[in-house]
Amino acid sequence: MKKKYPFLSASPSYYSHKMYDDTNPMDRRYDSDISVKQVKELQTGDCMIEYYAFHAGRWDARLAAVKKLTDQGLLEKIAKTDIDPRIRIKAINKLTDEEVLREIACTEGNMQVRLAIIAKFPDPAQRQAKIHYIARYDEKEDNRLAAIEKLTDQSVLTDIAKHDQASKVRAAAIKMLTDQSLLADIAKHDKAEYIRAAVVERLTDQHVLADMAKCDESPTVCRSAIARISDPNVLAELAKVGNKSAVRLAVAEKLSDPMLAQKVYADLAKYDRDRNTRGIAIAKLTDQRLLAVIAKNDSDSMNRRKAVTKISDPILEQETVTYLAMNEEVSWRDRLDYALKIEDNVIAQAIIADFIIHHAAEDYFESEVFSKLTDQHLLAGVAKNAPSLRACFVAVSKLTDKNLLTDVAKNSRHDRIRAEVMKQGLDPAALADIATTDADGRVRMGAAEILSDPAFAQEVYAAVAGNEAEDRSAREEAVAKLTVESVLAELAMNPGNGHVRLAAVEKLSDPALRQQGYVALARHDAESEIRIKAADALVNNDPDENLLDELILICGRELKSSDDENIRNQAAATLLTIYRKYGKRKIAYTYNGTFIRTGQEGRSSHEDWVQVWDDFGFGWDENHTDEHTDTRYTYKIYFSTER
């Protein structure tokens, strides 16, 4: 015969007897294979129900088994020993013996189970007394919270709501209160914001809520109170007498009277100290005149902009932006933005031009503003006076009036602008005037070249080249363009800038004059560089013995005493040329071994004598060292004729 319960090794009666000895649930063996479906298939009275109630591994399977149990002894054992509170509660609900229930209540540690036991007491007063005791005096906060959910006595709940040390417990008690006067008293006196907010959620008295909105120091509580006010009269009164901006804003949004709401917004937009509050109120305003007043007078630039964008009346909008664009107390960036909105081009262009000349430090403004700037006189003013070179170029590109172009060519603060304008077909008389009077030599030369008068151009070149106050590079450019021998000779011989004189000497076609110029520079020029360059030029022009000796002394003096290694390099090169070309042996015994410079190389060299090149010239390394410094080799270069 096939067994009904093949998983049991003994008879069911054995297991049902054996399980009564399982006093410790932690030592009990659980069968995880038992399912709820298996339990539900059993008939009431089946001995396996008892086994499943104690040994099913799944809690829901044990719960299903307990539901089928009727034996009070087994239910008591499960109520005392099952590890899952849900199972114990189910067993307790089926127990009928009050003494057993009291015994379990004395030892049960889980509050939900204890409350389930208390709920079985037949006397309602006794049940509430037990729950009151737990809710009021239990040490664990979670236990008190669970008990409060079962309380109905309003006085007990009020006592807990006022005096429990835990704010969560007080809040839970408040949620159970229905007495509006008690709630109002707690709302006015409890110091915890969390509690007051919970009270507000229970209040329905409109006047109490209004008092909370007016007097509570917490913005959160105030907003919650306003959200629960539905009486339009109370809202209207609160909108009039409220002393908090946030409260009045929240009230205004709930008002059914649009005129009163606008009045509140207007009052806040005009007088509130907080700029953010004013901004919110401005966004709600519809009064066009008031928006214009606020746009003109608000101290915050963002609020002014917000008010302007709310003005829909075209005439009022133009009046407002014109006022703001011309108001010197408004920042220049804002003034420019307002100017771009002005439809009156005369005013708009004047403000834009003034901005470009005096305040436009950033070029990114210019592409936008120039699209509106078309007035020729204003463009000329920008081209002459704007600090931004790009702005000046854009202004010039838009200029067509010849007289104004001439004015810009003569008076612009930028020499590049003056030079650019000259190319735009100016009157010859104006060009001649510029070539004669302009402060910049290059501009003067440019004007002279445009005139195509060679003689006049030579006069301008001579004037620029001979002007000691002029930039050296401009003077050298002028010398390079000079062709008149007498002017070049005069520049070469007169005291002045050595570089300009050297450039003039090099341009001379008369060998005698050129030789004389080089000698004068080699002997007397104030700069070592010019003296060495002149000496080097003379060495290559077959000087006589006396001049050659003098050149050796000049170069030798620079080699020994100059602090500039570049000059020492050049002097060494010239001395070496003299030695090789003219065999002046005294150079060897006078200057050999003279230090030229210290150098660094990124490579190693082991030659005793190394010719070294660098940006300054060359020399000879007499004693190369392998001293390693920062992956480079340092060495000292000395003058030597033996190389």
Secondary structure, 3 states (H helix, E strand, C coil): CCCCCCCCCCCHHHHHHHHHHCCCCCCCCCECCCCHHHHHHCCCCCHHHHHHHHHECCHHHHHHHHHHCCCHHHHHHHHHHCCCHHHHHHHHHHCCCHHHHHHHHHHCCCHHHHHHHHCCCCCHHHHHHHHHHHHHHCCCHHHHHHHHCCCCCHHHHHHHHHHCCCHHHHHHHHHHCCCHHHHHHHHHHCCCHHHHHHHHHHCCCHHHHHHHHHHCCCHHHHHHHHHCCCCHHHHHHHHHHCCCHHHHHHHHHHCCCHHHHHHHHHHHHHHCCCHHHHHHHHHHCCCHHHHHHHHHHCCCHHHHHHHHHHCCCHHHHHHHHHHHHHCCCCCHHHHHHHHHHCCCHHHHHHHHHHHHHHCCCCHHHHHHHCCCCCCHHHHHHHHHHCCCHHHHHHHHHHCCCHHHHHHHHHHCCCHHHHHHHHCCCCCHHHHHHHHHHCCCHHHHHHHHHHHCCHHHHHHHHHHHHCCCCCCHHHHHHHHHHCCCHHHHHHHHHCCCCHHHHHHHHHHCCCHHHHHHHHHHHHHHCCCHHHHHHHHHHHHCCCCCHHHHHHHHHHHHHHHHHCCCHHHHHHHHHHHHHHHHHHCCCHHHHHHCCCEEEEEEECCCCCCCCEEEECCCCEEEECCCCCCEECCEEEEEEECCCCC
